[in-house]
């Protein structure tokens, strides 16, 4: 899609990649939001939907949207449930000079792509990351707000990002950094960690990623995620996935062996400071416990 005048030269093209698994309402909302992206005549963009569901549940959503929209959407399906394979399926269909990744439970501001593209060109970066801010479907409990459990760190615009701090939830990068790369995302990472591995390999190849705090997308947070059990399961999974990377693995294990018992001892005392503080320390404990359980070959939680 491009809103340029016929005489205006379009400078770049962007492929927006979405990996999805059985979230039709959220996917449709995202597609309708992308349709409203302002290009200011500077670039064109299209969308790739990679369906990670063997039942092809996203296919009718794409068909319904495409029937009434001018936005070009390519559908692909990766039947094996593996997020790395789904991301590779999306990349295979991407034809733009730039590739952008956005999750199917997110939606961008109207100027998202324009801002991210401008930042990438301004800094001469390999790619740009931006903030993912929570959008609650219903007002959450007070302790969720006080604890800021769905908020992520937002460094200053232009900050060079360490690969350990990078993620694909809001990302735009130059397609040519994938030249000579056999697989952008390695399937052995399964349900998590494939993005960290991607950024580690890109950093090793000399590619620099920067931050743009103005390129905002919002993550839809349903009511069922605003629970203690969800947050603790997410922390256990995060801890487990952190050990999939060989780089720094030993240091993480040592840290967790020291931190897990310390947090456990501190937990009763944090109740004095409020429930949100207690939950924050419970989550920190589960992050470290997830690592130690993975080290022992135990998986008490397989999904959030």
Number of C-alpha atoms within 10 A of each C-alpha: 22 18 15 15 10 8 6 10 11 17 10 14 19 24 26 25 27 26 27 23 19 15 13 18 12 17 24 18 16 19 22 15 15 23 19 14 19 20 20 14 18 18 21 20 25 22 27 26 27 30 28 26 19 12 12 18 17 25 17 11 16 19 14 11 18 15 8 8 14 12 18 15 21 18 19 20 22 21 15 12 15 19 26 26 26 27 28 19 23 27 25 14 17 22 17 20 17 22 25 29 23 22 20 25 22 23 25 20 17 18 17 20 24 18 20 26 23 15 24 24 13 10 15 13 18 21 25 33 30 26 22 24 18 18 16 16 11 11 12 16 11 11 17 18 14 12 16 13 16 17 12 11 9 14 15 12 16 18 15 15 17 13 19 12 9 22 18 18 22 24 25 27 22 19 19 13 16 13 8 8 11 8 15 23 24 19 18 13 19 15 15 19 23 26 22 22 23 20 24 18 16 19 16 11 10 10 14 19 26 24 26 22 20 16 26 21 22 20 20 17 18 15 13 12 15 20 12 14 12 14 19 22 20 21 24 29 24 18 24 27 21 22 20 19 14 9 11 10 14 11 10 16 17 11 13 22 15 11 16 20 13 12 18 14 10 14 17 11 11 18 14 10 9 13 16 19 18 19 21 20 19 21 21 19 24 27 25 26 22 29 30 22 16 19 13 9 10 12 15 12 14 11 11 13
